[in-house]
């Protein structure tokens, strides 16, 4: 009744995060986003563009604190989206 557990698949949060296997810095990418890198990259770039636009609007009204927040958020999203697209472009072709 209590057979040994022959399941070699990793379990729990650590196992979920480790699948699919990926090297180095790419482990920082959420697994769902890693499986859909192109879509996630384009979405981050679109969101970053909206945040930068909101930051520019805040600058035009002189609300510098919010402008800094939105411009920083936009810059991070644009950088992340560019990184995702770069990783997607450098991935080996599927067979």
PDB file of N, CA, C and O in Angstrom:
ATOM      1  N   UNK A   1       0.807  -1.181   0.000  1.00  0.00           N
ATOM      2  CA  UNK A   1       0.000   0.000   0.000  1.00  0.00           C
ATOM      3  C   UNK A   1       0.854   1.252   0.000  1.00  0.00           C
ATOM      4  O   UNK A   1       0.539   2.212  -0.703  1.00  0.00           O
ATOM      5  N   UNK A   2       1.927   1.262   0.771  1.00  0.00           N
ATOM      6  CA  UNK A   2       2.818   2.410   0.798  1.00  0.00           C
ATOM      7  C   UNK A   2       4.024   2.132  -0.095  1.00  0.00           C
ATOM      8  O   UNK A   2       5.122   1.865   0.395  1.00  0.00           O
ATOM      9  N   UNK A   3       3.812   2.195  -1.389  1.00  0.00           N
ATOM     10  CA  UNK A   3       4.890   1.954  -2.338  1.00  0.00           C
ATOM     11  C   UNK A   3       5.847   3.147  -2.322  1.00  0.00           C
ATOM     12  O   UNK A   3       5.434   4.273  -2.047  1.00  0.00           O
ATOM     13  N   UNK A   4       7.116   2.899  -2.614  1.00  0.00           N
ATOM     14  CA  UNK A   4       8.064   4.015  -2.656  1.00  0.00           C
ATOM     15  C   UNK A   4       7.688   4.984  -3.772  1.00  0.00           C
ATOM     16  O   UNK A   4       7.167   4.591  -4.816  1.00  0.00           O
ATOM     17  N   UNK A   5       7.960   6.231  -3.526  1.00  0.00           N
ATOM     18  CA  UNK A   5       7.636   7.272  -4.499  1.00  0.00           C
ATOM     19  C   UNK A   5       8.685   7.259  -5.602  1.00  0.00           C
ATOM     20  O   UNK A   5       9.823   7.680  -5.391  1.00  0.00           O
ATOM     21  N   UNK A   6       8.299   6.776  -6.774  1.00  0.00           N
ATOM     22  CA  UNK A   6       9.215   6.722  -7.912  1.00  0.00           C
ATOM     23  C   UNK A   6       9.090   7.950  -8.801  1.00  0.00           C
ATOM     24  O   UNK A   6       9.693   8.003  -9.873  1.00  0.00           O
ATOM     25  N   UNK A   7       8.328   8.919  -8.376  1.00  0.00           N
ATOM     26  CA  UNK A   7       8.149  10.125  -9.162  1.00  0.00           C
ATOM     27  C   UNK A   7       9.417  10.965  -9.070  1.00  0.00           C
ATOM     28  O   UNK A   7       9.752  11.476  -8.000  1.00  0.00           O
ATOM     29  N   UNK A   8      10.121  11.107 -10.187  1.00  0.00           N
ATOM     30  CA  UNK A   8      11.363  11.868 -10.182  1.00  0.00           C
ATOM     31  C   UNK A   8      11.143  13.330 -10.505  1.00  0.00           C
ATOM     32  O   UNK A   8      12.083  14.122 -10.432  1.00  0.00           O
ATOM     33  N   UNK A   9       9.932  13.708 -10.858  1.00  0.00           N
ATOM     34  CA  UNK A   9       9.651  15.103 -11.163  1.00  0.00           C
ATOM     35  C   UNK A   9       9.747  15.936  -9.895  1.00  0.00           C
ATOM     36  O   UNK A   9       9.336  15.504  -8.818  1.00  0.00           O
ATOM     37  N   UNK A  10      10.291  17.127 -10.039  1.00  0.00           N
ATOM     38  CA  UNK A  10      10.403  18.023  -8.893  1.00  0.00           C
ATOM     39  C   UNK A  10       9.012  18.498  -8.490  1.00  0.00           C
ATOM     40  O   UNK A  10       8.140  18.704  -9.335  1.00  0.00           O
ATOM     41  N   UNK A  11       8.824  18.664  -7.205  1.00  0.00           N
ATOM     42  CA  UNK A  11       7.508  19.059  -6.714  1.00  0.00           C
ATOM     43  C   UNK A  11       7.593  20.410  -6.017  1.00  0.00           C
ATOM     44  O   UNK A  11       8.671  20.864  -5.632  1.00  0.00           O
ATOM     45  N   UNK A  12       6.456  21.028  -5.868  1.00  0.00           N
ATOM     46  CA  UNK A  12       6.390  22.280  -5.146  1.00  0.00           C
ATOM     47  C   UNK A  12       6.792  23.474  -5.992  1.00  0.00           C
ATOM     48  O   UNK A  12       6.952  23.377  -7.209  1.00  0.00           O
ATOM     49  N   UNK A  13       6.949  24.607  -5.312  1.00  0.00           N
ATOM     50  CA  UNK A  13       7.263  25.855  -5.994  1.00  0.00           C
ATOM     51  C   UNK A  13       8.619  25.797  -6.686  1.00  0.00           C
ATOM     52  O   UNK A  13       8.769  26.297  -7.800  1.00  0.00           O
ATOM     53  N   UNK A  14       9.599  25.192  -6.037  1.00  0.00           N
ATOM     54  CA  UNK A  14      10.933  25.114  -6.637  1.00  0.00           C
ATOM     55  C   UNK A  14      10.904  24.309  -7.930  1.00  0.00           C
ATOM     56  O   UNK A  14      11.562  24.678  -8.903  1.00  0.00           O
ATOM     57  N   UNK A  15      10.157  23.224  -7.950  1.00  0.00           N
ATOM     58  CA  UNK A  15      10.052  22.416  -9.160  1.00  0.00           C
ATOM     59  C   UNK A  15       9.303  23.138 -10.266  1.00  0.00           C
ATOM     60  O   UNK A  15       9.655  23.031 -11.441  1.00  0.00           O
ATOM     61  N   UNK A  16       8.268  23.874  -9.882  1.00  0.00           N
ATOM     62  CA  UNK A  16       7.518  24.633 -10.889  1.00  0.00           C
ATOM     63  C   UNK A  16       8.403  25.703 -11.502  1.00  0.00           C
ATOM     64  O   UNK A  16       8.378  25.923 -12.713  1.00  0.00           O
ATOM     65  N   UNK A  17       9.191  26.374 -10.654  1.00  0.00           N
ATOM     66  CA  UNK A  17      10.032  27.453 -11.158  1.00  0.00           C
ATOM     67  C   UNK A  17      11.169  26.908 -12.021  1.00  0.00           C
ATOM     68  O   UNK A  17      11.646  27.606 -12.916  1.00  0.00           O
ATOM     69  N   UNK A  18      11.607  25.690 -11.772  1.00  0.00           N
ATOM     70  CA  UNK A  18      12.730  25.111 -12.520  1.00  0.00           C
ATOM     71  C   UNK A  18      12.310  24.529 -13.864  1.00  0.00           C
ATOM     72  O   UNK A  18      13.170  24.115 -14.642  1.00  0.00           O
ATOM     73  N   UNK A  19      11.027  24.485 -14.155  1.00  0.00           N
ATOM     74  CA  UNK A  19      10.608  23.928 -15.437  1.00  0.00           C
ATOM     75  C   UNK A  19      10.092  25.041 -16.340  1.00  0.00           C
ATOM     76  O   UNK A  19       9.302  25.856 -15.862  1.00  0.00           O
ATOM     77  N   UNK A  20      10.463  25.131 -17.554  1.00  0.00           N
ATOM     78  CA  UNK A  20      11.447  24.312 -18.250  1.00  0.00           C
ATOM     79  C   UNK A  20      12.864  24.691 -17.815  1.00  0.00           C
ATOM     80  O   UNK A  20      13.096  25.817 -17.375  1.00  0.00           O
ATOM     81  N   UNK A  21      13.809  23.762 -17.936  1.00  0.00           N
ATOM     82  CA  UNK A  21      15.182  24.090 -17.546  1.00  0.00           C
ATOM     83  C   UNK A  21      15.750  25.191 -18.433  1.00  0.00           C
ATOM     84  O   UNK A  21      15.569  25.172 -19.651  1.00  0.00           O
ATOM     85  N   UNK A  22      16.434  26.146 -17.818  1.00  0.00           N
ATOM     86  CA  UNK A  22      17.005  27.255 -18.568  1.00  0.00           C
ATOM     87  C   UNK A  22      18.288  27.709 -17.873  1.00  0.00           C
ATOM     88  O   UNK A  22      18.437  27.533 -16.664  1.00  0.00           O
ATOM     89  N   UNK A  23      19.203  28.287 -18.629  1.00  0.00           N
ATOM     90  CA  UNK A  23      20.512  28.621 -18.074  1.00  0.00           C
ATOM     91  C   UNK A  23      20.561  30.003 -17.414  1.00  0.00           C
ATOM     92  O   UNK A  23      19.800  30.902 -17.771  1.00  0.00           O
ATOM     93  N   UNK A  24      21.460  30.151 -16.455  1.00  0.00           N
ATOM     94  CA  UNK A  24      21.875  31.424 -15.886  1.00  0.00           C
ATOM     95  C   UNK A  24      20.793  32.420 -15.552  1.00  0.00           C
ATOM     96  O   UNK A  24      19.841  32.112 -14.835  1.00  0.00           O
ATOM     97  N   UNK A  25      20.950  33.630 -16.084  1.00  0.00           N
ATOM     98  CA  UNK A  25      20.055  34.746 -15.777  1.00  0.00           C
ATOM     99  C   UNK A  25      18.627  34.491 -16.258  1.00  0.00           C
ATOM    100  O   UNK A  25      17.694  35.129 -15.770  1.00  0.00           O
ATOM    101  N   UNK A  26      18.443  33.581 -17.196  1.00  0.00           N
ATOM    102  CA  UNK A  26      17.105  33.300 -17.697  1.00  0.00           C
ATOM    103  C   UNK A  26      16.236  32.636 -16.636  1.00  0.00           C
ATOM    104  O   UNK A  26      15.018  32.558 -16.797  1.00  0.00           O
ATOM    105  N   UNK A  27      16.846  32.158 -15.555  1.00  0.00           N
ATOM    106  CA  UNK A  27      16.077  31.584 -14.446  1.00  0.00           C
ATOM    107  C   UNK A  27      15.274  32.648 -13.715  1.00  0.00           C
ATOM    108  O   UNK A  27      14.344  32.320 -12.979  1.00  0.00           O
ATOM    109  N   UNK A  28      15.614  33.911 -13.904  1.00  0.00           N
ATOM    110  CA  UNK A  28      14.868  35.001 -13.271  1.00  0.00           C
ATOM    111  C   UNK A  28      13.512  35.220 -13.932  1.00  0.00           C
ATOM    112  O   UNK A  28      12.619  35.813 -13.327  1.00  0.00           O
ATOM    113  N   UNK A  29      13.349  34.754 -15.151  1.00  0.00           N
ATOM    114  CA  UNK A  29      12.103  34.949 -15.891  1.00  0.00           C
ATOM    115  C   UNK A  29      11.061  33.962 -15.386  1.00  0.00           C
ATOM    116  O   UNK A  29      11.343  32.775 -15.224  1.00  0.00           O
ATOM    117  N   UNK A  30       9.862  34.459 -15.141  1.00  0.00           N
ATOM    118  CA  UNK A  30       8.734  33.634 -14.733  1.00  0.00           C
ATOM    119  C   UNK A  30       8.546  32.504 -15.757  1.00  0.00           C
ATOM    120  O   UNK A  30       8.610  32.764 -16.958  1.00  0.00           O
ATOM    121  N   UNK A  31       8.315  31.246 -15.314  1.00  0.00           N
ATOM    122  CA  UNK A  31       8.189  30.131 -16.261  1.00  0.00           C
ATOM    123  C   UNK A  31       7.116  30.333 -17.331  1.00  0.00           C
ATOM    124  O   UNK A  31       7.327  29.973 -18.490  1.00  0.00           O
ATOM    125  N   UNK A  32       5.963  30.906 -16.957  1.00  0.00           N
ATOM    126  CA  UNK A  32       4.933  31.124 -17.970  1.00  0.00           C
ATOM    127  C   UNK A  32       5.428  32.127 -19.000  1.00  0.00           C
ATOM    128  O   UNK A  32       5.221  31.941 -20.199  1.00  0.00           O
ATOM    129  N   UNK A  33       6.083  33.194 -18.539  1.00  0.00           N
ATOM    130  CA  UNK A  33       6.606  34.187 -19.470  1.00  0.00           C
ATOM    131  C   UNK A  33       7.729  33.600 -20.313  1.00  0.00           C
ATOM    132  O   UNK A  33       7.879  33.971 -21.478  1.00  0.00           O
ATOM    133  N   UNK A  34       8.520  32.691 -19.749  1.00  0.00           N
ATOM    134  CA  UNK A  34       9.598  32.067 -20.519  1.00  0.00           C
ATOM    135  C   UNK A  34       9.029  31.225 -21.652  1.00  0.00           C
ATOM    136  O   UNK A  34       9.610  31.162 -22.735  1.00  0.00           O
ATOM    137  N   UNK A  35       7.909  30.588 -21.409  1.00  0.00           N
ATOM    138  CA  UNK A  35       7.288  29.771 -22.457  1.00  0.00           C
ATOM    139  C   UNK A  35       6.671  30.631 -23.557  1.00  0.00           C
ATOM    140  O   UNK A  35       6.474  30.164 -24.679  1.00  0.00           O
ATOM    141  N   UNK A  36       6.367  31.884 -23.233  1.00  0.00           N
ATOM    142  CA  UNK A  36       5.747  32.801 -24.190  1.00  0.00           C
ATOM    143  C   UNK A  36       6.567  34.087 -24.262  1.00  0.00           C
ATOM    144  O   UNK A  36       6.038  35.178 -24.049  1.00  0.00           O
ATOM    145  N   UNK A  37       7.858  33.955 -24.563  1.00  0.00           N
ATOM    146  CA  UNK A  37       8.778  35.085 -24.480  1.00  0.00           C
ATOM    147  C   UNK A  37       8.408  36.228 -25.410  1.00  0.00           C
ATOM    148  O   UNK A  37       8.439  37.389 -25.000  1.00  0.00           O
ATOM    149  N   UNK A  38       8.066  35.928 -26.634  1.00  0.00           N
ATOM    150  CA  UNK A  38       7.784  36.997 -27.603  1.00  0.00           C
ATOM    151  C   UNK A  38       6.565  37.807 -27.177  1.00  0.00           C
ATOM    152  O   UNK A  38       6.601  39.038 -27.189  1.00  0.00           O
ATOM    153  N   UNK A  39       5.502  37.130 -26.807  1.00  0.00           N
ATOM    154  CA  UNK A  39       4.282  37.823 -26.376  1.00  0.00           C
ATOM    155  C   UNK A  39       4.554  38.636 -25.110  1.00  0.00           C
ATOM    156  O   UNK A  39       4.112  39.780 -25.003  1.00  0.00           O
ATOM    157  N   UNK A  40       5.271  38.061 -24.160  1.00  0.00           N
ATOM    158  CA  UNK A  40       5.576  38.771 -22.919  1.00  0.00           C
ATOM    159  C   UNK A  40       6.455  39.986 -23.175  1.00  0.00           C
ATOM    160  O   UNK A  40       6.259  41.033 -22.559  1.00  0.00           O
ATOM    161  N   UNK A  41       7.419  39.857 -24.075  1.00  0.00           N
ATOM    162  CA  UNK A  41       8.293  40.985 -24.402  1.00  0.00           C
ATOM    163  C   UNK A  41       7.542  42.123 -25.051  1.00  0.00           C
ATOM    164  O   UNK A  41       7.731  43.285 -24.692  1.00  0.00           O
ATOM    165  N   UNK A  42       6.691  41.795 -26.007  1.00  0.00           N
ATOM    166  CA  UNK A  42       5.904  42.835 -26.673  1.00  0.00           C
ATOM    167  C   UNK A  42       4.937  43.490 -25.688  1.00  0.00           C
ATOM    168  O   UNK A  42       4.730  44.702 -25.741  1.00  0.00           O
ATOM    169  N   UNK A  43       4.348  42.706 -24.796  1.00  0.00           N
ATOM    170  CA  UNK A  43       3.436  43.254 -23.794  1.00  0.00           C
ATOM    171  C   UNK A  43       4.166  44.196 -22.840  1.00  0.00           C
ATOM    172  O   UNK A  43       3.647  45.257 -22.495  1.00  0.00           O
ATOM    173  N   UNK A  44       5.371  43.809 -22.414  1.00  0.00           N
ATOM    174  CA  UNK A  44       6.144  44.679 -21.530  1.00  0.00           C
ATOM    175  C   UNK A  44       6.534  45.975 -22.233  1.00  0.00           C
ATOM    176  O   UNK A  44       6.507  47.039 -21.614  1.00  0.00           O
ATOM    177  N   UNK A  45       6.889  45.908 -23.494  1.00  0.00           N
ATOM    178  CA  UNK A  45       7.246  47.113 -24.226  1.00  0.00           C
ATOM    179  C   UNK A  45       6.022  48.025 -24.383  1.00  0.00           C
ATOM    180  O   UNK A  45       6.139  49.243 -24.252  1.00  0.00           O
ATOM    181  N   UNK A  46       4.862  47.447 -24.661  1.00  0.00           N
ATOM    182  CA  UNK A  46       3.642  48.251 -24.770  1.00  0.00           C
ATOM    183  C   UNK A  46       3.303  48.904 -23.430  1.00  0.00           C
ATOM    184  O   UNK A  46       2.966  50.087 -23.384  1.00  0.00           O
ATOM    185  N   UNK A  47       3.390  48.143 -22.345  1.00  0.00           N
ATOM    186  CA  UNK A  47       3.119  48.699 -21.022  1.00  0.00           C
ATOM    187  C   UNK A  47       4.128  49.768 -20.633  1.00  0.00           C
ATOM    188  O   UNK A  47       3.771  50.779 -20.027  1.00  0.00           O
ATOM    189  N   UNK A  48       5.389  49.542 -20.984  1.00  0.00           N
ATOM    190  CA  UNK A  48       6.415  50.539 -20.713  1.00  0.00           C
ATOM    191  C   UNK A  48       6.177  51.824 -21.483  1.00  0.00           C
ATOM    192  O   UNK A  48       6.425  52.916 -20.971  1.00  0.00           O
ATOM    193  N   UNK A  49       5.696  51.697 -22.712  1.00  0.00           N
ATOM    194  CA  UNK A  49       5.389  52.882 -23.505  1.00  0.00           C
ATOM    195  C   UNK A  49       4.245  53.677 -22.889  1.00  0.00           C
ATOM    196  O   UNK A  49       4.283  54.907 -22.863  1.00  0.00           O
ATOM    197  N   UNK A  50       3.235  52.981 -22.398  1.00  0.00           N
ATOM    198  CA  UNK A  50       2.115  53.657 -21.737  1.00  0.00           C
ATOM    199  C   UNK A  50       2.597  54.352 -20.467  1.00  0.00           C
ATOM    200  O   UNK A  50       2.180  55.475 -20.184  1.00  0.00           O
ATOM    201  N   UNK A  51       3.465  53.703 -19.703  1.00  0.00           N
ATOM    202  CA  UNK A  51       3.985  54.308 -18.477  1.00  0.00           C
ATOM    203  C   UNK A  51       4.838  55.530 -18.788  1.00  0.00           C
ATOM    204  O   UNK A  51       4.757  56.531 -18.075  1.00  0.00           O
ATOM    205  N   UNK A  52       5.649  55.471 -19.834  1.00  0.00           N
ATOM    206  CA  UNK A  52       6.451  56.632 -20.220  1.00  0.00           C
ATOM    207  C   UNK A  52       5.539  57.772 -20.664  1.00  0.00           C
ATOM    208  O   UNK A  52       5.795  58.931 -20.336  1.00  0.00           O
ATOM    209  N   UNK A  53       4.482  57.458 -21.404  1.00  0.00           N
ATOM    210  CA  UNK A  53       3.533  58.500 -21.819  1.00  0.00           C
ATOM    211  C   UNK A  53       2.886  59.145 -20.593  1.00  0.00           C
ATOM    212  O   UNK A  53       2.721  60.364 -20.553  1.00  0.00           O
ATOM    213  N   UNK A  54       2.522  58.344 -19.600  1.00  0.00           N
ATOM    214  CA  UNK A  54       1.946  58.899 -18.371  1.00  0.00           C
ATOM    215  C   UNK A  54       2.970  59.761 -17.649  1.00  0.00           C
ATOM    216  O   UNK A  54       2.615  60.794 -17.081  1.00  0.00           O
ATOM    217  N   UNK A  55       4.225  59.357 -17.660  1.00  0.00           N
ATOM    218  CA  UNK A  55       5.275  60.166 -17.044  1.00  0.00           C
ATOM    219  C   UNK A  55       5.464  61.492 -17.742  1.00  0.00           C
ATOM    220  O   UNK A  55       5.686  62.512 -17.090  1.00  0.00           O
ATOM    221  N   UNK A  56       5.380  61.491 -19.061  1.00  0.00           N
ATOM    222  CA  UNK A  56       5.511  62.742 -19.815  1.00  0.00           C
ATOM    223  C   UNK A  56       4.332  63.663 -19.522  1.00  0.00           C
ATOM    224  O   UNK A  56       4.515  64.873 -19.391  1.00  0.00           O
ATOM    225  N   UNK A  57       3.127  63.109 -19.418  1.00  0.00           N
ATOM    226  CA  UNK A  57       1.956  63.918 -19.070  1.00  0.00           C
ATOM    227  C   UNK A  57       2.117  64.512 -17.673  1.00  0.00           C
ATOM    228  O   UNK A  57       1.797  65.679 -17.449  1.00  0.00           O
ATOM    229  N   UNK A  58       2.613  63.709 -16.741  1.00  0.00           N
ATOM    230  CA  UNK A  58       2.853  64.227 -15.389  1.00  0.00           C
ATOM    231  C   UNK A  58       3.902  65.336 -15.405  1.00  0.00           C
ATOM    232  O   UNK A  58       3.774  66.321 -14.678  1.00  0.00           O
ATOM    233  N   UNK A  59       4.938  65.180 -16.230  1.00  0.00           N
ATOM    234  CA  UNK A  59       5.939  66.243 -16.342  1.00  0.00           C
ATOM    235  C   UNK A  59       5.331  67.531 -16.871  1.00  0.00           C
ATOM    236  O   UNK A  59       5.670  68.621 -16.412  1.00  0.00           O
ATOM    237  N   UNK A  60       4.430  67.399 -17.840  1.00  0.00           N
ATOM    238  CA  UNK A  60       3.831  68.604 -18.419  1.00  0.00           C
ATOM    239  C   UNK A  60       2.954  69.345 -17.410  1.00  0.00           C
ATOM    240  O   UNK A  60       2.781  70.559 -17.520  1.00  0.00           O
ATOM    241  N   UNK A  61       2.399  68.629 -16.429  1.00  0.00           N
ATOM    242  CA  UNK A  61       1.586  69.266 -15.389  1.00  0.00           C
ATOM    243  C   UNK A  61       2.416  69.631 -14.159  1.00  0.00           C
ATOM    244  O   UNK A  61       1.876  70.193 -13.206  1.00  0.00           O
ATOM    245  N   UNK A  62       3.696  69.330 -14.158  1.00  0.00           N
ATOM    246  CA  UNK A  62       4.566  69.711 -13.059  1.00  0.00           C
ATOM    247  C   UNK A  62       4.476  68.813 -11.832  1.00  0.00           C
ATOM    248  O   UNK A  62       4.863  69.227 -10.739  1.00  0.00           O
ATOM    249  N   UNK A  63       3.976  67.599 -11.990  1.00  0.00           N
ATOM    250  CA  UNK A  63       3.884  66.652 -10.878  1.00  0.00           C
ATOM    251  C   UNK A  63       5.107  65.741 -10.971  1.00  0.00           C
ATOM    252  O   UNK A  63       5.047  64.648 -11.535  1.00  0.00           O
ATOM    253  N   UNK A  64       6.216  66.219 -10.404  1.00  0.00           N
ATOM    254  CA  UNK A  64       7.504  65.583 -10.645  1.00  0.00           C
ATOM    255  C   UNK A  64       7.662  64.246  -9.928  1.00  0.00           C
ATOM    256  O   UNK A  64       8.352  63.363 -10.437  1.00  0.00           O
ATOM    257  N   UNK A  65       7.053  64.073  -8.779  1.00  0.00           N
ATOM    258  CA  UNK A  65       7.146  62.796  -8.072  1.00  0.00           C
ATOM    259  C   UNK A  65       6.503  61.667  -8.863  1.00  0.00           C
ATOM    260  O   UNK A  65       7.103  60.608  -9.045  1.00  0.00           O
ATOM    261  N   UNK A  66       5.284  61.898  -9.332  1.00  0.00           N
ATOM    262  CA  UNK A  66       4.602  60.887 -10.139  1.00  0.00           C
ATOM    263  C   UNK A  66       5.299  60.690 -11.476  1.00  0.00           C
ATOM    264  O   UNK A  66       5.352  59.574 -11.993  1.00  0.00           O
ATOM    265  N   UNK A  67       5.832  61.769 -12.034  1.00  0.00           N
ATOM    266  CA  UNK A  67       6.553  61.645 -13.305  1.00  0.00           C
ATOM    267  C   UNK A  67       7.758  60.734 -13.145  1.00  0.00           C
ATOM    268  O   UNK A  67       8.014  59.882 -13.995  1.00  0.00           O
ATOM    269  N   UNK A  68       8.503  60.913 -12.052  1.00  0.00           N
ATOM    270  CA  UNK A  68       9.669  60.060 -11.812  1.00  0.00           C
ATOM    271  C   UNK A  68       9.235  58.607 -11.642  1.00  0.00           C
ATOM    272  O   UNK A  68       9.892  57.697 -12.148  1.00  0.00           O
ATOM    273  N   UNK A  69       8.131  58.389 -10.931  1.00  0.00           N
ATOM    274  CA  UNK A  69       7.636  57.025 -10.729  1.00  0.00           C
ATOM    275  C   UNK A  69       7.284  56.369 -12.062  1.00  0.00           C
ATOM    276  O   UNK A  69       7.733  55.258 -12.347  1.00  0.00           O
ATOM    277  N   UNK A  70       6.479  57.057 -12.881  1.00  0.00           N
ATOM    278  CA  UNK A  70       6.046  56.471 -14.148  1.00  0.00           C
ATOM    279  C   UNK A  70       7.207  56.320 -15.137  1.00  0.00           C
ATOM    280  O   UNK A  70       7.269  55.334 -15.871  1.00  0.00           O
ATOM    281  N   UNK A  71       8.117  57.284 -15.157  1.00  0.00           N
ATOM    282  CA  UNK A  71       9.253  57.173 -16.071  1.00  0.00           C
ATOM    283  C   UNK A  71      10.181  56.032 -15.641  1.00  0.00           C
ATOM    284  O   UNK A  71      10.709  55.314 -16.489  1.00  0.00           O
ATOM    285  N   UNK A  72      10.381  55.864 -14.343  1.00  0.00           N
ATOM    286  CA  UNK A  72      11.193  54.743 -13.873  1.00  0.00           C
ATOM    287  C   UNK A  72      10.549  53.401 -14.178  1.00  0.00           C
ATOM    288  O   UNK A  72      11.210  52.466 -14.631  1.00  0.00           O
ATOM    289  N   UNK A  73       9.246  53.319 -13.922  1.00  0.00           N
ATOM    290  CA  UNK A  73       8.511  52.092 -14.223  1.00  0.00           C
ATOM    291  C   UNK A  73       8.545  51.791 -15.720  1.00  0.00           C
ATOM    292  O   UNK A  73       8.725  50.642 -16.124  1.00  0.00           O
ATOM    293  N   UNK A  74       8.373  52.815 -16.530  1.00  0.00           N
ATOM    294  CA  UNK A  74       8.422  52.629 -17.978  1.00  0.00           C
ATOM    295  C   UNK A  74       9.784  52.180 -18.456  1.00  0.00           C
ATOM    296  O   UNK A  74       9.889  51.316 -19.326  1.00  0.00           O
ATOM    297  N   UNK A  75      10.840  52.770 -17.886  1.00  0.00           N
ATOM    298  CA  UNK A  75      12.195  52.386 -18.289  1.00  0.00           C
ATOM    299  C   UNK A  75      12.472  50.927 -17.942  1.00  0.00           C
ATOM    300  O   UNK A  75      13.066  50.197 -18.735  1.00  0.00           O
ATOM    301  N   UNK A  76      12.039  50.507 -16.754  1.00  0.00           N
ATOM    302  CA  UNK A  76      12.247  49.108 -16.366  1.00  0.00           C
ATOM    303  C   UNK A  76      11.466  48.149 -17.266  1.00  0.00           C
ATOM    304  O   UNK A  76      11.980  47.097 -17.647  1.00  0.00           O
ATOM    305  N   UNK A  77      10.228  48.511 -17.605  1.00  0.00           N
ATOM    306  CA  UNK A  77       9.439  47.648 -18.488  1.00  0.00           C
ATOM    307  C   UNK A  77      10.026  47.599 -19.890  1.00  0.00           C
ATOM    308  O   UNK A  77      10.051  46.537 -20.512  1.00  0.00           O
ATOM    309  N   UNK A  78      10.497  48.734 -20.396  1.00  0.00           N
ATOM    310  CA  UNK A  78      11.109  48.734 -21.725  1.00  0.00           C
ATOM    311  C   UNK A  78      12.386  47.892 -21.740  1.00  0.00           C
ATOM    312  O   UNK A  78      12.632  47.150 -22.690  1.00  0.00           O
ATOM    313  N   UNK A  79      13.193  48.007 -20.690  1.00  0.00           N
ATOM    314  CA  UNK A  79      14.417  47.210 -20.614  1.00  0.00           C
ATOM    315  C   UNK A  79      14.089  45.721 -20.496  1.00  0.00           C
ATOM    316  O   UNK A  79      14.719  44.895 -21.156  1.00  0.00           O
ATOM    317  N   UNK A  80      13.112  45.375 -19.665  1.00  0.00           N
ATOM    318  CA  UNK A  80      12.724  43.975 -19.524  1.00  0.00           C
ATOM    319  C   UNK A  80      12.151  43.404 -20.809  1.00  0.00           C
ATOM    320  O   UNK A  80      12.471  42.275 -21.183  1.00  0.00           O
ATOM    321  N   UNK A  81      11.308  44.170 -21.489  1.00  0.00           N
ATOM    322  CA  UNK A  81      10.754  43.704 -22.753  1.00  0.00           C
ATOM    323  C   UNK A  81      11.817  43.512 -23.811  1.00  0.00           C
ATOM    324  O   UNK A  81      11.767  42.554 -24.583  1.00  0.00           O
ATOM    325  N   UNK A  82      12.786  44.424 -23.851  1.00  0.00           N
ATOM    326  CA  UNK A  82      13.893  44.265 -24.790  1.00  0.00           C
ATOM    327  C   UNK A  82      14.718  43.028 -24.491  1.00  0.00           C
ATOM    328  O   UNK A  82      15.154  42.322 -25.399  1.00  0.00           O
ATOM    329  N   UNK A  83      14.930  42.770 -23.183  1.00  0.00           N
ATOM    330  CA  UNK A  83      15.678  41.576 -22.785  1.00  0.00           C
ATOM    331  C   UNK A  83      14.921  40.321 -23.189  1.00  0.00           C
ATOM    332  O   UNK A  83      15.523  39.384 -23.713  1.00  0.00           O
ATOM    333  N   UNK A  84      13.610  40.283 -22.955  1.00  0.00           N
ATOM    334  CA  UNK A  84      12.802  39.120 -23.333  1.00  0.00           C
ATOM    335  C   UNK A  84      12.887  38.864 -24.833  1.00  0.00           C
ATOM    336  O   UNK A  84      13.053  37.724 -25.265  1.00  0.00           O
ATOM    337  N   UNK A  85      12.773  39.934 -25.630  1.00  0.00           N
ATOM    338  CA  UNK A  85      12.841  39.750 -27.080  1.00  0.00           C
ATOM    339  C   UNK A  85      14.231  39.303 -27.518  1.00  0.00           C
ATOM    340  O   UNK A  85      14.372  38.531 -28.466  1.00  0.00           O
ATOM    341  N   UNK A  86      15.261  39.793 -26.823  1.00  0.00           N
ATOM    342  CA  UNK A  86      16.617  39.363 -27.139  1.00  0.00           C
ATOM    343  C   UNK A  86      16.805  37.883 -26.813  1.00  0.00           C
ATOM    344  O   UNK A  86      17.421  37.158 -27.593  1.00  0.00           O
ATOM    345  N   UNK A  87      16.291  37.430 -25.689  1.00  0.00           N
ATOM    346  CA  UNK A  87      16.379  36.009 -25.328  1.00  0.00           C
ATOM    347  C   UNK A  87      15.589  35.163 -26.327  1.00  0.00           C
ATOM    348  O   UNK A  87      16.041  34.091 -26.730  1.00  0.00           O
ATOM    349  N   UNK A  88      14.409  35.646 -26.727  1.00  0.00           N
ATOM    350  CA  UNK A  88      13.587  34.902 -27.681  1.00  0.00           C
ATOM    351  C   UNK A  88      14.291  34.802 -29.032  1.00  0.00           C
ATOM    352  O   UNK A  88      14.211  33.771 -29.701  1.00  0.00           O
ATOM    353  N   UNK A  89      14.970  35.857 -29.428  1.00  0.00           N
ATOM    354  CA  UNK A  89      15.659  35.863 -30.712  1.00  0.00           C
ATOM    355  C   UNK A  89      16.859  34.935 -30.701  1.00  0.00           C
ATOM    356  O   UNK A  89      17.174  34.321 -31.720  1.00  0.00           O
ATOM    357  N   UNK A  90      17.542  34.822 -29.551  1.00  0.00           N
ATOM    358  CA  UNK A  90      18.755  34.012 -29.481  1.00  0.00           C
ATOM    359  C   UNK A  90      18.491  32.545 -29.148  1.00  0.00           C
ATOM    360  O   UNK A  90      19.424  31.742 -29.126  1.00  0.00           O
ATOM    361  N   UNK A  91      17.234  32.186 -28.890  1.00  0.00           N
ATOM    362  CA  UNK A  91      16.907  30.795 -28.563  1.00  0.00           C
ATOM    363  C   UNK A  91      17.097  29.910 -29.793  1.00  0.00           C
ATOM    364  O   UNK A  91      16.822  30.351 -30.909  1.00  0.00           O
ATOM    365  N   UNK A  92      17.560  28.678 -29.615  1.00  0.00           N
ATOM    366  CA  UNK A  92      17.705  27.777 -30.760  1.00  0.00           C
ATOM    367  C   UNK A  92      16.336  27.441 -31.353  1.00  0.00           C
ATOM    368  O   UNK A  92      15.320  27.450 -30.657  1.00  0.00           O
ATOM    369  N   UNK A  93      16.335  27.150 -32.633  1.00  0.00           N
ATOM    370  CA  UNK A  93      15.090  26.838 -33.330  1.00  0.00           C
ATOM    371  C   UNK A  93      14.506  25.542 -32.813  1.00  0.00           C
ATOM    372  O   UNK A  93      15.236  24.609 -32.479  1.00  0.00           O
ATOM    373  N   UNK A  94      13.171  25.487 -32.746  1.00  0.00           N
ATOM    374  CA  UNK A  94      12.496  24.270 -32.312  1.00  0.00           C
ATOM    375  C   UNK A  94      12.546  23.224 -33.401  1.00  0.00           C
ATOM    376  O   UNK A  94      12.550  23.544 -34.590  1.00  0.00           O
ATOM    377  N   UNK A  95      12.585  21.971 -32.985  1.00  0.00           N
ATOM    378  CA  UNK A  95      12.617  20.894 -33.987  1.00  0.00           C
ATOM    379  C   UNK A  95      11.322  20.137 -33.982  1.00  0.00           C
ATOM    380  O   UNK A  95      11.155  19.193 -34.756  1.00  0.00           O
TER     381      UNK A  95
END
